[in-house]
Amino acid sequence: WLPLPRRLAWMVLNNLTQLACIKGVFRLSANFSPLTVTVTLSVRKFLSVVLSAVWFGNPWTSLHSIATVLIFGGVFAYSSFGTPPAAKKSDKSE
């Protein structure tokens, strides 16, 4: 056996986890609405930031809180009010 450099092993592991993640996103987007996909990805990214703050001791600033409120507030508003109805097309068949 040849020794595998540690950085190469981490890179391979990182690529495999990214592959699993992107396959999951494609499966999610194929089976659920865009709103569900957006909420799921936003929660995943939020948890990633929280984990980073805890694991690496990064500070949680007021900007993090503001961004969280804006993102989830926007998703809530979109899910509550939806998109405006599409303008009716006028048939000008002559």
C-alpha positions as CSV (number, residue, x, y, z in Angstrom):
1,W,0.0,0.0,0.0
2,L,1.2,3.5,-0.8
3,P,0.6,6.1,1.9
4,L,-2.2,8.5,1.0
5,P,-1.4,12.1,1.9
6,R,-3.7,13.5,4.4
7,R,-4.8,16.5,2.4
8,L,-5.6,14.3,-0.6
9,A,-7.8,12.1,1.6
10,W,-9.7,15.2,2.9
11,M,-10.1,16.4,-0.6
12,V,-11.5,13.1,-1.8
13,L,-13.9,13.0,1.2
14,N,-15.0,16.6,0.5
15,N,-15.7,15.7,-3.1
16,L,-17.7,12.7,-2.1
17,T,-19.8,14.6,0.3
18,Q,-20.4,17.4,-2.3
19,L,-21.5,14.7,-4.8
20,A,-24.0,13.3,-2.3
21,C,-25.2,16.8,-1.5
22,I,-25.8,17.8,-5.2
23,K,-27.5,14.5,-6.0
24,G,-29.8,15.2,-3.1
25,V,-30.6,18.7,-4.3
26,F,-31.3,17.3,-7.8
27,R,-33.6,14.7,-6.4
28,L,-35.3,17.3,-4.2
29,S,-35.9,19.7,-7.1
30,A,-37.3,16.9,-9.3
31,N,-39.9,15.9,-6.7
32,F,-40.8,19.1,-4.8
33,S,-41.9,22.6,-5.5
34,P,-39.3,25.4,-5.9
35,L,-40.4,26.9,-2.6
36,T,-39.7,23.6,-0.8
37,V,-36.3,23.4,-2.4
38,T,-35.5,27.0,-1.4
39,V,-36.6,26.5,2.2
40,T,-34.6,23.3,2.5
41,L,-31.4,24.8,1.1
42,S,-31.8,27.9,3.2
43,V,-32.1,25.8,6.4
44,R,-29.1,23.7,5.3
45,K,-27.0,26.9,4.8
46,F,-28.2,28.4,8.0
47,L,-27.2,25.3,10.0
48,S,-23.9,25.3,8.2
49,V,-23.2,28.9,9.4
50,V,-24.3,28.1,12.9
51,L,-22.1,25.0,13.0
52,S,-19.2,27.1,11.7
53,A,-19.8,29.6,14.5
54,V,-19.9,26.9,17.1
55,W,-17.2,24.6,15.8
56,F,-14.6,27.2,14.9
57,G,-15.5,29.8,17.5
58,N,-16.6,32.4,14.9
59,P,-18.6,35.3,16.3
60,W,-22.3,35.6,15.5
61,T,-22.9,39.2,14.6
62,S,-26.0,41.2,14.2
63,L,-25.6,41.0,10.4
64,H,-26.1,37.2,10.7
65,S,-29.3,37.7,12.6
66,I,-30.6,40.4,10.1
67,A,-29.8,38.1,7.2
68,T,-31.6,35.2,8.9
69,V,-34.7,37.3,9.5
70,L,-34.7,38.7,5.9
71,I,-34.2,35.3,4.2
72,F,-36.8,33.3,6.3
73,G,-39.1,36.4,6.3
74,G,-39.0,36.5,2.5
75,V,-39.7,32.8,2.2
76,F,-42.6,33.1,4.6
77,A,-44.0,36.1,2.7
78,Y,-43.7,34.3,-0.6
79,S,-45.4,31.2,0.7
80,S,-48.2,33.3,2.4
81,F,-48.9,35.6,-0.5
82,G,-47.6,33.8,-3.5
83,T,-46.8,35.3,-6.8
84,P,-49.1,37.9,-8.4
85,P,-51.4,36.4,-11.0
86,A,-50.0,36.5,-14.5
87,A,-51.4,39.2,-16.7
88,K,-54.0,37.8,-19.1
89,K,-52.8,37.5,-22.6
90,S,-55.0,39.3,-25.1
91,D,-55.8,37.3,-28.2
92,K,-55.4,39.3,-31.2
93,S,-56.1,36.7,-33.8
94,E,-57.2,38.3,-37.0
